[in-house]
Amino acid sequence: MIKQGQLTLTPDALWTYEQAVELLMTRHAVLPARYGSTFETDAAARDMLNDQREELIGALEHVRGAVAL
């Protein structure tokens, strides 16, 4: 897990993030997330996903097959 404050904002880091997102988009529906977004714990991330499950599923269905420009 990456702790808050451990991410470095550099052009290389942003390009690496962009490349990872683009690779994921070739295989899966992807929702936008801000670079450097973190959770205090893995459990907090799981809780958010569980709490917003239906909304996230709907959003993924909405973007599935779409192309980001």
Contacts in CASP RR format, 6 or more apart in sequence:
PFRMAT RR
TARGET T0000
AUTHOR 0000-0000-0000
METHOD contacts of the structure
MODEL  1
MIKQGQLTLTPDALWTYEQAVELLMTRHAVLPARYGSTFETDAAARDMLN
DQREELIGALEHVRGAVAL
1 41 0 8 1.000
1 42 0 8 1.000
2 36 0 8 1.000
2 38 0 8 1.000
3 38 0 8 1.000
4 38 0 8 1.000
4 40 0 8 1.000
7 13 0 8 1.000
7 35 0 8 1.000
7 36 0 8 1.000
7 38 0 8 1.000
9 35 0 8 1.000
13 35 0 8 1.000
14 35 0 8 1.000
17 35 0 8 1.000
21 30 0 8 1.000
24 30 0 8 1.000
25 68 0 8 1.000
29 60 0 8 1.000
29 61 0 8 1.000
29 63 0 8 1.000
29 64 0 8 1.000
29 65 0 8 1.000
30 63 0 8 1.000
31 56 0 8 1.000
31 59 0 8 1.000
31 60 0 8 1.000
31 63 0 8 1.000
39 45 0 8 1.000
39 48 0 8 1.000
49 56 0 8 1.000
END
